[in-house]
Structure formats: structure tokens, C-alpha cells
């Protein structure tokens, strides 16, 4: 199953008035089975010690998987919802940007599984790695 190819501008417009907009998350690349997004490491995404907040990384991972799953389903009849997320924070970062690449591992009728790596822009150093399980539910009329 391949992701529908739509413009990055359209994907990013869907983030208007959402957590993704508040955190500065923007989609920068889209392929047949992957989504790439960029997020700033600044006052919006810091924890009190000035490092990237683990919750911001988790939000980035969930955003990528959910975004990708919307491109695998019929949005007139279905919608994706996060079911489970697992994140391992392996590196710290204080400023700049992180680039997250999410690849669909499984795209079934009712569940999707995404593997997402969050890396420091410019160095490619791994900051966080995670998996997101997305459940596909039918829309209620």
C-alpha cells in the first residue's frame, strides 16, 4: 500500500490551528512509504533544563504516523487515531532543528505501524527513535 502523493503545502495547511502548528512541525518530504517532517528546538519545544522535551519528540512521532496514515485511507469513511506510542530518547539537543523520518512498517485494514527516527539536522545524530501504532476507525454518520 502506497501513500497518496499530495502537495506538501496541502499537508502543512492541514496543521493550521493544531498542536503541530504550535510546535512548528512542518512536513518537508513525502514518499511512497515514508513521511519526513522538521521541528524547531526552541522555547516551544524545550523542557525546563533547556533541552528538547521528550513529549515534543513523542508529539512529532505521533504527528508523522497519523499524517502518513491519513494518506493511506479513505478520509470520507475512516479516520486514524493513535493507539500506542513508544519512544526511546537517546540524545539531547538544545537548539536548531530535528528531522524526523517515519516509515510505514505495516499498513493493514485496521492498524498501521510506523517506525520514526528523530535526528539532529545537519549532523544526522539520533535524538529519539519510536514506534507508533495507529488504529483506523470508521467515521460515524
C-alpha positions in Angstrom: 0.0 0.0 0.0 1.4 3.4 -1.0 0.8 6.8 0.5 -1.3 9.1 -1.7 1.0 11.8 -3.1 -0.3 15.3 -2.4 1.4 18.6 -2.2 3.5 19.4 0.9 1.6 22.8 1.0 -1.7 20.9 1.4 -0.4 18.7 4.1 1.0 21.6 6.0 -2.2 23.6 5.7 -4.0 20.7 7.5 -1.9 21.6 10.5 -3.5 25.0 10.9 -4.7 25.6 14.5 -3.3 22.3 15.8 -0.5 21.2 18.1 1.7 20.7 15.0 1.4 24.4 14.2 2.1 25.4 17.9 5.3 23.2 17.9 6.4 24.5 14.5 6.2 21.0 12.8 6.2 21.0 9.1 6.2 18.2 6.5 9.2 18.6 4.2 9.2 15.3 2.1 6.8 12.6 1.2 7.5 9.3 -0.5 5.7 6.0 -1.3 6.1 4.7 2.2 7.6 7.5 4.3 7.0 11.0 5.7 9.7 13.5 6.7 9.0 16.4 9.0 11.1 19.1 10.6 10.6 20.7 14.1 12.5 23.5 15.8 14.3 23.1 19.1 13.4 26.3 20.8 11.2 27.7 23.6 8.1 25.9 22.2 9.8 22.5 22.4 12.1 22.8 25.4 11.8 21.3 28.8 12.9 23.4 31.9 16.6 22.4 31.5 16.7 23.9 28.0 16.8 20.5 26.2 14.3 19.2 23.6 11.3 17.9 25.6 10.6 14.2 25.3 6.9 15.0 24.9 7.7 17.2 21.9 9.6 14.3 20.3 6.6 12.0 21.0 4.2 14.5 19.5 6.4 14.7 16.4 6.4 10.9 16.1 2.6 10.7 16.6 2.1 13.5 14.1 4.1 11.8 11.4 2.4 8.5 11.8 -1.0 10.0 11.9 -0.3 12.2 8.9 1.0 9.2 6.9 -2.0 7.1 7.9 -4.3 9.8 6.5 -2.6 9.3 3.2 -3.3 5.5 3.3 -7.1 5.6 4.0 -10.4 6.9 2.6 -10.9 10.0 4.8 -14.6 10.2 3.7 -15.2 6.9 5.5 -12.3 6.4 8.0 -10.0 8.3 10.4 -6.7 7.4 12.0 -6.3 7.6 15.8 -3.1 6.9 17.8 -3.3 3.7 19.7 0.1 3.2 21.2 3.4 5.1 21.1 6.9 4.0 22.3 9.8 6.4 22.4 13.4 6.0 23.3 15.2 9.2 23.9 18.9 8.6 23.2 20.4 12.0 22.7 19.9 15.6 23.8 19.7 18.7 21.8 19.4 22.4 22.9 18.8 24.3 19.7 18.4 24.1 16.0 16.1 21.7 14.3 15.3 18.0 14.3 14.3 16.0 11.2 12.0 13.0 11.7 11.6 10.3 9.2 8.7 8.0 9.6 8.4 4.8 7.6 5.3 2.6 7.4 6.1 -0.9 8.6 2.6 -2.4 8.4 -0.5 -1.0 6.7 -3.4 -3.3 7.5 -7.1 -2.7 7.2 -7.5 -1.7 10.9 -3.9 -0.9 12.1 -0.8 0.8 10.8 2.6 0.6 12.3 5.2 3.4 11.9 8.9 3.5 12.8 10.1 7.0 13.3 13.7 8.3 13.8 14.3 11.8 15.0 17.7 13.2 14.1 19.6 16.4 14.6 19.5 18.5 11.4 23.0 18.8 10.0 24.7 16.1 12.0 22.2 13.2 11.5 22.8 12.3 15.2 20.0 10.2 16.6 18.0 12.0 19.2 14.9 9.8 19.6 13.5 6.6 18.0 9.9 5.4 18.3 7.1 3.3 17.0 3.5 4.4 16.7 0.5 2.1 16.2 -2.4 3.8 14.5 -5.9 2.3 14.6 -8.2 3.0 11.7 -11.7 3.6 12.8 -14.9 4.1 10.7 -16.4 7.6 10.8 -19.8 7.7 12.5 -22.6 9.3 10.3 
